[in-house]
Amino acid sequence: MLDIRVIRENPVAVQDRLKARGGDHWKLVDDVLACDETRRATETAKQQLQNSRKTISKQIGQLKGKGEDTSAIEAEVRSINEQITKLDAESEIATARQNELLLNIPNLTHEACPVGSDESANPVVREWGAKPVLDAPKDHVELALAHGLVNWDDGTRVAGSGFVVYRGKGARLERALINFLLDTQNANGYEEVNVPHLVKRECMEGTGQLPKFEDDMYGTDADENGINSLFLAPTAEVPVTNLYRDTILSENDLPVKMVAYTPCFRREAGSAGRDNKGIIRMHQFDKVELVQIVHPDHGFEVLEQLTGHAESILQKLGLHYRVIELCTGDIGFSSAKTYDIEVWAPGHGKYLEVSSCSCFAEYQARRMKLRFKDSEGKNRFPHTLNGSGTALPRLYVALLEQYQQPDGSVRIPEALVPYFGAEEIR
């Protein structure tokens, strides 16, 4: 969440930065300041009453020592206690409301973030490799069906639409990719972690999935008010980053670099009309996620490195891709700066997002109460970053489509052969 001091000291500047995102989140700033004013006023009044109570209590002791009647002054103390109790309740309400508002305000984008209203304003930063020259390329659905790699009917029979079953060589290819991704990121210096696939509500709030995106999540354990306490993880970002929720690290602990494979679960609410063909958009999919926690002086510099680590996957596999930077109107709710990596899918004739790499600055750390103690002994908020390293379905799609051969077979990239155990699928 945003630092209340920044909002308090520069409300107009904060509103202007929020307006660049589009929408009306900037309007919440005035409500936050009103709650903040109420909370601070009640705290000031409470302190004054506590000081008065302390003074009067001393007087009571002195009067009792002289044998004088203190009933009237004791009644005054009881009245002060009642006023303090009332102020405590008012302060609690204002604090809770302020926190609720702050949870619903997105991060401030980096000052150098491209300004634009939608994805059409996202500039291409760089491209790697060349598009393969293919005569009448098939899409991944046709290729997968021809080789018995993926079965959509099985997925629907077991779990409904939006799910698939990988079979035979298809399942082996998925497993090979997961192991290849993990090994590559281990070599890039990330500690592998294996985390629960269920996460607490506060963890989802900590990384910014809640409250805004609750409709997209699979919740469990709903109470009588329909409030879910547990969720199927929508991405490994949530459990991995929250491993350090409500902790204080040493400055020497930074940077923390972690990588994890998990299945991911999303309802994809509101995705009607988007490209749902094949395995491009599903309710359950595999992903390897990169997470870093770094000193705030290095967050945006590390973003460039982390993006390079995600790119290294596609380079090792020899897949043509491009990197775009998200503009203010397209960037994620919690992010300050984001690069999307899009891999070429010739069977579809377009690029598909296979990784999104973001620096969240202090935003997630504040929500999670994640801090580190600097060299001067001061508690500070680190920067958190994450990126897909990478998402499997679209990587799977791109591999099948870019490596398809004229005879209908699919060549396996050299780097993946030791994992898959064969040089081709036919």
Buried (B, 14 or more C-beta within 10 A) or exposed (E): BBBBEEBBEEBEEBBEBBBBBBEEBBEBBEBBBBBBEBBEBBBEBBEEBBEBBEEBBEEBEEBEEEEEEBEEBBEBBEEBEEBBEEBEEBBEBBBEBBBBBBBBBBBBBBEEBBEBEEEEBBEEEEBBBEEBEBEEBBBBBBBBBBBEBBBBEBBBEEEEEBBBBBBEBBEBBBBBBBBBBBBBBEEBEBEEBEBEEBBBBBBBBBBBBBEBBBEBBBBEEEEEEEEBEBBBBBBBBBBBBBBBBEEEBEBEBBBBBBBBBBEBBBBBEEEEEEEBEBBBBBBBBBBBBBBBBBBBEBBBEBBEBBBBBBBBBBEBBBBBBBBBBBBBBBBBBBBBBBBBBBBBBBBBEEBBBBBBBBBBBBBBBBBBBBBBBBEEEEEBBBBBBBBBBBBBBBBBBBBBBBBBEEEEBBBBBEBBBEBBEEEBBE
